[in-house]
Amino acid sequence: MYLTVIQGDEKLPTCHRCERSGRWCDRTAPLKIHAQKNGGRRATNGDVTDSMGQASAERFDEPRVRLQDEEIAHYFGHYLKTLAPWYDLNDLGQAFRGIVGSRAQQSSLLLSAVIAFAAMHKSRTCHAVPKLLAERHHAHCLRLLIGITESAPAIKDGTALAATCLLRSYEILGEEEDPNRHLFGAFSLIPSLSCVLPEEPLLRAGVWNYLREDITFSLINRCPLKIEVGALDIVLRRDDDYANQITLLLARVINAAFADGSSLLVELQSAVSDWNLSVPFQPYHESHDGVFPKIQMVEDCHVAAMQYWHVAQILLGLNSGNTVNFEAHARSICGMAFSAYSDPVIVNSYGPICYSAQWLSRDDARRELVDRLLDSQKRTGWPVETIIKKLKLCWAEKAKK
């Protein structure tokens, strides 16, 4: 299995974090990850042993045994109640709660990823919680990922992809930096999306999560996605299908807009318009009295879908030359994020907000946005300072014009 590694700190020849976790540190191109060259071998219980045959890493009990520990059970419950909904945003079947919750009781890989993320989230949102437990499970999960082969069941059933999605969130919260600084190769685990989605429910849910994470990264950094969705289409039966369909459309728009694919944008404009005409949900309440509009919808996936539609409208407008009220779209994106009162919506909104809010022209709207973002960080643990810094630079540039 090939895992993508992005540059870490400046220590040579291996950055400190890669050295500590047993990862190959490369500063040029993706490489195959190896364990540290210390003459070690993998023990039958999954621990790494040194050249003398002694365990060089903490031994972890089987998942069901570990879950009898009250602290582990607490973090597992925290994941199920608070964090799984982040991943089930556009999945009414709730695979990251139901399937991950069930499978983690048998999979040390998945349980370690769950506990690492949940403990890191607690440490970011509750100052009294140390990071040690999160770091131990993170390191253990990495050791298990390194040992996975391409034919392993964990690859085929989506367990490995789900774990890497969770670990990516761990790194966002833990490092307070771009998650691609140490990206765990989720891209290499994505099946081809040229024509059909995978049948395995958790693998399919992992694909949607990776795509949304890729969109967030691309909107924050204004670059094409790493994933190419091709001509993939889905059958629209449920509301979450419509949310996933606009996710696909936005992914294509982003790739066309940021990679000079202007010839595709006319076709995409028609597809986005058709989607908007057919969408079966609308806000149940809308008011425009405050700094941002209050736009409320029944399901979180409805909010995520309409936010993506607004982002697509901005990108298509920029490349079409048509008159578009970019600030109105930005205000709607922010308004829906903050009137949903939902952390899963907020987390998914960080990318759309970072890209669209550059068009906010009023000082009161800018101040309100910064305050709201900082307030959200207290609950989500997400390092919003990067977003705020980018927006302030954009606003400063616009003030010079």
SEMARGU-262103 format. One record per atom (N, C-alpha, C, O): x negated, y negated, z negated; residue in one letter. Coordinates in steps of 0.05 Angstrom, whole numbers, plus 5000, padded with zeros to 4 digits. Atoms other than C-alpha are relative to their C-alpha. Layout:
# residues N
XYZA...
***
This chain:
# residues 401
498350245000M500050005000M498249755000M496349744985M501550244998Y497449325018Y501449784985Y503749724989Y498950225016L498448754969L498549755007L496049745007L501250254992T497248034988T498949864976T500449824956T501250155022V492547654943V499149735009V497749715029V500750274993I491846904946I497949894980I497849994958I502250115016Q486046494919Q500849944971Q502949824967Q499550065028G485646444843G498349764992G498349555005G501650235008D480946004803D497450005015D497150155034D502550034985E473945814825E497750194992E495550175003E502149825009K470046354789K499250195022K501050305036K501149824980L465646764835L498550234987L497250194966L498649944975P465447294860P503050074996P504550105016P497249935006T472047474825T501249814981T500149754960T498750195019C476946984794C500750154974C501150394974C499749885027H478147104720H502550174999H502550384987H497549865003R485347324728R500050265015R501150475006R500249754985C483947834782C498150194986C498750434986C501949835014E478048094743E501250134976E500850374971E498749905023R482148174681R502150215007R502550414992R497849824992S487848534718S499150225018S500850395025S501049794983G483448974761G500849975029G501350175043G499250054973R485148644827R497649905017R495949765007R502050104982W480748524887W500549715006W502749645015W499650294996C479647774893C498949915026C496549925031C500850094973D479447514964D500949725004D503049644995D499550284996R479246794986R500549935030R500649705038R499750054971T480346885060T502450135012T504049995025T497849864987A485347415081A501050224982A499650314964A498949785016P489947945052P498350255002P497450325024P501649755000L486148575031L501550214985L503550164970L498949785016K487849245003K498949984971K496549934967K500850035028I487749224927I498750254990I499750474995I501449785013H482949664889H499849954970H500049724961H500650045028A481849784815A497149904998A495649925017A502750105003Q475549484786Q498050235003Q498650464996Q502049804994K469249854806K498350064974K496149974971K501449945025N467450114737N499750304996N499250394974N500349715002G467050854753G502350144987G502250374980G497749895013G473950954724G501650185017G501250195042G498149834985R479251444744R502749984986R502949904963R497350025011R486751484733R500750254985R500450484995R499249785016A489051924677A502750105008A504249975022A497449884992T495052384684T502349854989T504549864999T497850155012N499151934639N500349735011N502049575002N499750264987G498151334684G498149794989G497949585001G501950195010D492850994641D497550025016D496950225029D502650004986V486150794670V497950094980V497849994957V502149915018T480151164640T497449905011T497049865035T502750084991D472950944641D498350245007D499350475007D501749794991S466951354663S499550224979S498650444985S500349805021M466751704595M502650144994M502750314976M497449865004G473951924601G501749884978G503849994971G498550135021Q476351444547Q502149815013Q501549685033Q498050184990A482751044557A499149714997A498349634975A500850285000S481050324576S502449825000S502049575001S497550175001A488250084574A501950124980A501850364973A498149915020E493750124524E501950225011E502750205034E498249784991R497950754528R502949904996R503649794975R497250075002F505350634542F501750264998F501350445014F498249775003D510651124519D501950015024D502149835040D498049984979E515951384566E502249794996E502649704973E498150225003P521450864581P502150044979P502649854963P497949965020R526851174538R498949984971R500249894953R501350025027V521951224479V499549714994V500049614972V500650295004R519750504489R502549844993R502449664976R497550155004L526950264490L501250054972L503049914964L499149975028Q527950534419Q498649804982Q499549764959Q501350225015D523249984396D501949755002D502749675023D498050225001E527749404374E499149765016E500749625029E501050234985E523248874405E500350045030E501249875045E499849934971I523049224473I503049995008I503749895029I497150004994A530649334470A501149725001A502849665017A499150285000H531548594454H499449875027H501149735039H500850134975Y527748374516Y501550135024Y502150005043Y498549864979F531248904558F502849885002F503949835024F497450125001G537948624536G500049715010G501949625023G500350284990H535547914550H499950005030H501149835043H500049984971Y533948124621Y502850055011Y503649915029Y497449934989L540748444632L502049774998L503549735017L498050215004K544647864604K499349745013K501049605024K500950274992T540547254624T498649995027T499149815042T501850024977L535647414679L501050165025L500650075047L499049854977A538847954723A501949835017A501849865042A498350164983P544147454746P498549815019P499649735039P501650154981W538547044778W499750165026W499950045048W500549844977Y537347624825Y502650105013Y502750165037Y497449924990D544747814833D501649765010D504049795013D498650254992L546447104855L501950055024L504249975024L498549954976N548847334924N500750305003N500950405025N499349715000D550548054905D502250064980D501650094956D497849945018L557348184876L499950284989L501250344969L500549735010G555148904867G498050014977G497950214963G501950035023Q549848664816Q498050234999Q497750364978Q502049794999A544349144837A497749964980A496750154968A502250055018F539048804795F500850024970F499150034953F499149945027R543348894733R500650304998R499550434980R499249725002G546449574746G497950205007G497250374991G502049804991I541249954786I497449974986I496350174976I502550045015V535149634755V500350084971V498550214959V499649935028G538149704686G500050304995G499050404975G499949715003S539450444697S497350135007S496350304993S502549874990R533050614736R497649934981R495850094979R502250075018A528550244687A499850184976A497750194963A500049815023Q530450754634Q498450265007Q497850424990Q501749774991Q526651274676Q497449925013Q495650085015Q502450104985S521450844712S498349824983S499249604976S501850175016S515550584673S499349755016S498949535004S500650234983L513950124732L502149794997L501549564993L497850205000L520749794732L500449894972L500949654969L499750105028L521349754656L497849814993L498449604980L502250185006S514549434651S500449735013S499849525001S499550254986A516448914703A502249844986A502049604983A497750135014V523048774667V499049874974V499649644968V500850105026I519748694599I498049775003I498149574988I502050214996A513948274626A501549745007A500849534996A498550244992F518847784659F501749894977F501749654972F498250095022A523747764601A498449874977A499249674966A501750115022A518247654549A498749745008A498549564992A501250254991M514947114592M502249785000M501649554992M497950205000H521646764600H500649914971H501049674966H499650075028K522646784524K497749824990K498249634975K502350165010S515646504513S500149725012S499149534999S499850274987R517145924561R502349844989R502349604990R497650155009T523845754531T500350004970T502049854959T500049995029C522645934457C497249984990C495650174993C502850055006H516245634431H498850194980H496350234979H501049825021A515646134374A499250285011A498150444996A500549734989V515046734421V497350005014V496849855033V502649984987P507846924440P500150155027P502150295033P500149884973K505847154510K498750285000K498850415021K501549765000L501947764488L501550245011L500550395027L498449784991L507548264499L500449995030L500250195044L499650044971A509047974568A497550075015A497650215036A502549954986E501748004588E499250295000E498250395020E500649725001R500848724565R501750165020R500750335034R498349864981H506848964605H499449925029H499650085047H500850094973H504748544665H497650165009H497550255032H502449854992A497848874665A500650295005A499650415024A499349724996H500849564657H501550045027H501050235041H498549984975C505649444715C498149975024C498550115044C501950034978L499849214759L498550265004L498150345027L501549754997R496049854744R501750215015R500650365031R498349814987L502050264765L500449935030L500550115047L499750084972L503049854829L497650075017L497850155040L502549944985I495749944849I499950295008I498950355029I500149724995G496650694846G502150115019G502150345025G497849914983I502850724890I499050045029I497649875040I500649954972T502051034959T502449935018T504649895008T497950094981E506050845021E502350195002E504550115009E497949804998S509951495019S501550054973S503250224972S498849955027A511851444945A503049935000A503849755014A497250055002P519251474928P500649714991P502749604999P499550285010A518650794892A499949805023A501149595020A499950174976I517250484960I502650025015I503849825023I497749954983K523050804995K502649934986K504549855000K497450055014D528350704941D500249714990D502249644977D499950285008G526649964928G499049944973G498949714965G501050055027T523750054859T497549825000T497349634985T502550164998A516949774879A500649715008A499449524997A499350274991L520049184915L501449844978L500849604974L498750135023A524549024856A498049924979A498249704968A502050065020A518649054809A498349765009A497749584993A501650234991T514548574853T501649745000T500549534995T498450255002C520348084856C500149904971C499949664966C500050075028L520648094780L497349884992L497149694977L502650105007L513148004774L499449745013L497849585002L500350264988R513347434822R501249784983R500049564979R498850195019S518047074775S498449974975S498149754964S501850025022Y513447254718Y497749815005Y497049644988Y502350174994E507746904753E500949715003E499449524995E499050284998I511946284769I500149884972I499249664967I499750105027L513546214695L497450004985L496949814969L502449975015G506846444669G497749825008G496249724991G502250164990E502146044713E500649715005E498949555008E499150274993E506245424725E498949915026E498149675029E501150074973E503945444797E501650155021E503450305015E498949874977D505945664866D499750304996D497550404990D500249715005P507646414860P498250145020P497450375015P501749874981N503546554922N497049994992N495350095007N502850005009R497146424882R499150294995R496850365001R500549725004H497447154863H502450165008H503750284991H497649864991L502947444906L499450305002L497350395011L500549725005F503748184894F500750185024F501450415021F499649824977G504748434965G502950075005G503450275018G497249934995A512348404966A500550005030A502150165040A499650004971F511748235040F499450275012F500850355031F500749744989S508348895054S502150224993S502150435006S498049815008L514149255020L502749965014L504550125012L497550074986I519548925063I500350175025I498550175042I499649854976P522449395115P500649815024P501249575019P499550164977S523249135186S502849905000S504750054996S497350125000L529048645192L500749925029L502249735033L499550064972S529248655268S502950055009S503949915026S497349934991C536148965273C501950084978C504350004979C498249915021V538949285210V498849974973V496349964969V500850015028L538649225135L499650294990L500950475000L500349735012P536249825093P502650094987P504149924976P497649895013E541750285067E499750024970E501749984956E500449975029E538650384998E500849744986E499649534992E498950255012P542449884953P497849824987P497949584991P502050175014L536449654910L498049895020L497049675017L501950104979L531849604971L501349775015L500049575021L498650224986R537149175006R500149754982R499749534991R499950235018A538048744944A497349874997A497149624995A502750115002G530548664939G499349835025G498049635023G500550154975V530248435012V501349724998V500149525005V498650265002W535447894999W498649824980W498449574984W501450165020N531747664937N497349895011N496649665007N502650094989Y525047644973Y500649775020Y499149585021Y499450204980L528247245030L500749734986L499849524995L499350265014R531246724981R497549884987R497249644988R502550105012E524546674945E498249885022E496949675017E501650114978D521046575012D501149745010D499649565016D498750264992I526046025030I499349794979I498649564987I500850195021T524645684963T497249905004T496749665004T502850084996F517145694975F499749835025F498249645025F500350154975S517945455047S501149724998S500049535009S498950275003L522444875028L498349824982L498049584987L501750165017I517844654972I497449915014I496449695010I502650054987N511644695016N500349935030N498349885044N499450084973R515044535083R498350165021R496850055036R501549824982C512245135121C501950225008C504050274995C498349784992P515145725159P500050234979P498350244962P499949765017L517246365123L497950195008L496850195030L501749774993K512746965119K501550225013K500450395027K498349794990I518547405138I501449915026I502349685027I498650064975E521547425208E502650175001E502550425000E497549855002V528947615208V501150095027V503050255028V499249904974G529547725283G502949955006G504149745000G497250024992A536447855310A501950134980A504250194987A498449875020L539048165246L502649854995L502649614993L497450115006D546348055233D501450194980D500750424978D498649845019I551148305180I503049985004I504049785015I497050004999V558548495177V501149834977V500349884954V498950185020L562447965139L502650114988L504750095000L497749885013R567148305090R500649854974R503049794968R499650125026R566047975022R498749725000R497349655018R501150275002D564247274999D497050004999D495749835010D502950005001D557147484984D498750075027D496449995032D501049964973D556447725056D499749735014D497849695029D500250274988Y557847005078Y497649854989Y496249715003Y502450135012A552546755029A497550125012A495649975017A502449884988N547547255057N499749925029N497549905039N500150084972Q549347065128Q498849725004Q497249685021Q501150264998I547846335117I497050004991I495549834999I502849975008T541346555083T498450085025T496249975029T501349924975L539446905148L499749765019L497649725031L500050234981L541346295189L498149794991L496649675008L501950205009L537445825145L497150095004L495449935011L502749904996A531346275149A499249955029A496949885034A500750044972R531646235225R499649705006R497849635021R500350294996V532645475223V497349914989V496049755002V502650085011I526645395177I497750085018I495949925023I502149914983N522245815221N499849845026N497749785036N499950164975A524445435283A499149714995A497649605011A500650285006A523844745250A497149964993A495949765002A502850045010F517044845217F498050135018F495650095014F501949874982A513945255273A500549915029A499750055048A499650124974D516044815332D501650195018D500950235041D498349844984G521545275356G502549855008G504749955006G497850184994S525844705380S502050125021S504350055020S498249894980S528645115438S502150184987S504250234999S498149825013L532145575388L502149844983L504249954976L498350155018L535345015348L502849945010L504749924995L497350054988V541044875396V501850244995V504150224987V498549765005E543245595391E500650044970E502850124963E499649985029L542345585315L502149804990L503649864972L498050205008Q546444945310Q502850115005Q504650074988Q497449884994S552245315343S500750224980S503050244971S499549785019A551445915297A500749904972A502550004958A499550125026V551245485234V502849874999V504249894980V497350124998S557545105257S502150214999S504250184985S498149785001D561145755270D500350124972D502550184963D499949905027W559346005201W501749824982W503449914967W498650195016N562045375169N503050005005N504649964987N497249994993L568645435206L501350254990L503750254985L498849745008S569646155185S499850064970S501050254961S500549945028V567346115112V502750004984V504249814987V497449975013P573146345067P500249864973P502349894960P499850135026F571545925005F499549705002F498049615020F500450295001Q571845184988Q499949924971Q500750084953Q500050105028P570844764925P502849994989P504749925003P497450035013Y576544794875Y500349734987Y502549654979Y499950275011H574644114848H497749845012H495549945014H502050174989E570943534878E500649714992E502849614997E499750285007S569842824852S497449865004S495249995003S502450154993H564942274869H499749754982H498849544992H500150235018D565141824808D497349954988D496649724982D502650025013G558241964780G497749945019G498149895042G502450044984V551141884804V499950215022V499250165045V499749784981F551942564837F502950105001F504350084981F497349894999P558442864861P500350244983P498450394979P499349765015K561843394819K501550185019K503750135027K498849814981I563143984865I499950284987I497750394983I499849755014Q565544624832Q501350215017Q503350165031Q499049784985M566745304863M500350244982M499350254960M499349775017V569245974838V497650174994V497250244970V502249815004E563046404848E497349855004E497249665020E502750124996D555646234843D499050045029D497649875039D500949954972C554546544912C501349795019C500149735040C498850214984H559346014940H498349754999H497949625020H501750245002V554945464913V497450035015V496649865031V502549944986A548545784939A500449985030A498749875044A499450004971A551745875007A500349725011A499149655031A499650274990M554045155014M497549834998M497049655015M502650145002Q547344884990Q498350065024Q497049895035Q501649924977Y543845285044Y501249875026Y499649805044Y498850134977W548845005095W499149715002W498549615023W500950285000H547044295074H497149985008H496449805024H502850014992V539644445080V499750055030V498249915044V500149954971A540744735150A500949765015A499749705036A499150254986Q544544105170Q497849795000Q497549655020Q502250195001I538643675148I497950085020I497049915036I502249914982L533544095186L500949985029L499349895046L499050014973L537944135248L500249715009L499649645032L499750284994G539343385245G497349875006G497149705024G502650114996L531943215240L498950075027L497449915040L501249914975N530343615302N501849955024N501050005047N498250044978S536443445344S500149715009S500949655032S499850294993G536042685342G502849894995G503249655000G497350105006N543342645322N500149844974N498349874957N499850165024T545642155270T501150184977T503350294979T499349835023V545842525203V499649844975V497649704972V500350135025N547042245134N498550194981N499750344966N501649825016F541242595100F500549974970F500450164955F499650055028E542442265033E502650134990E502750224967E497549875008A549642515031A499650304996A500750414977A500649715003H547243225042H498450054974H498950244959H501749975024A541943134987A501749974975A501350124956A498450045023R547042864938R501950244995R502450314972R498249775003S551743444952S498450244989S499450394972S501749785010I546043954941I499549974970I499850164955I500550065029C544243624874C502650034984C502650144962C497449995015G551543544853G501050284996G501950344974G499149725004M553244274865M498250154981M499250314965M501849875018A547044494828A500749944971A500850124954A499650095028F548644094765F502850034990F503350034966F497349965009S556144194764S500950294999S503150354992S499449715002A555744954769A499650104972A500850304964A500749925027Y553044994698Y499150304999Y500050464983Y500949734996S549445624719S497050005005S496049885024S502949984996D542045784711D499350155026D497450065040D500749884974P542046274771P500349805023P498749805041P499750204979V544745704814V497749804999V496649735020V502250205003I539545214786I497450115011I496049975026I502549884991V533745694799V499950015031V497949955043V500049994971N535945794871N500249735013N499649705037N499750274989S537045044879S497349855000S497149655014S502550155002Y529844854864Y498849945028Y497949725033Y501050044973G527744944937G501649805015G500549605026G498450204987P533644584968P499849724988P499849525003P500250275012I533044014918I497349885007I497249645014I502750114994C525543934929C499849905028C498649695033C500150094972Y526543885004Y501949775005Y501149575019Y498050204992S532843465007S499949744985S500649534995S499950235017A532042984949A498149785008A498249564997A501750214990Q526642604986Q501649775012Q500749555015Q498350204987W532442235019W501749854979W503349674987W498650165020L535341984953L498849724999L496449694995L501150274998S534641224958S500549844975S499049644970S499350165024R537740974892R498250094977R497850324972R501749955023D533340914831D501550164979D500350344966D498549865021D538841154785D500350305007D500350474989D499849724992A539741794826A497350144996A497350384988A502649885003R532241924825R499450064971R498550274964R500449965029R531841824750R501750234989R500850394973R498249795009E537942264738E499050275009E499250464994E500949744990L535042814782L497650094983L497550334975L502449925015V528342814745V500950094972V499950294962V499149925027D531942834677D501450275001D501050444983D498549754998R536443404701R498050235004R498450454993R501949794995L530543804727L498450074975L498150304969L501549955025L526643724662L501850144980L500850314965L498249875018D532743924623D500450305008D500650474990D499749724991S533644554666S497650174993S497950414988S502449855006Q526544754652Q500150124972Q498950334967Q499849905028K528244834578K501550275000K501050434982K498549755000R533045394597R498850215019R498850455013R501049814980T529945704659T497050074997T496150285006T502849965002G522645634641G498449935026G496049955027G501250054974W521345444713W498349744999W499249544988W501750245001P515444954721P500849795021P499849795044P498950204980V519144374754V498249775005V498849605022V501850234996E513343884747E499049995029E498649775039E500950004973T510944104816T502049875019T501349715036T497950124984I517643924847I500249704995I500449555015I499850295006I517943254811I497749855012I498049635022I502350134988K510943084833K500249965030K499649755040K499750024971K512443234905K502149795007K501749635026K497950194994L518842824903L499049714995L499649535011L501050275006K515442224870K498049905022K498049675028K501850084978L510142234925L501649925025L501049735038L498250064978C515642244978C501349734996C501449565014C498650255006W519341674944W498049765002W498849555011W502150214998A512841264939A499449935029A499049705036A500550044972E511541365013E502249855013E501849675030E497750144988K518541145031K500149714991K501049535006K500050275010A517740524988A498049825015A498449585016A502050154985K511640315029K501149915028K500149725040K499150054973K515640325094K502049765001K503049695022K
***
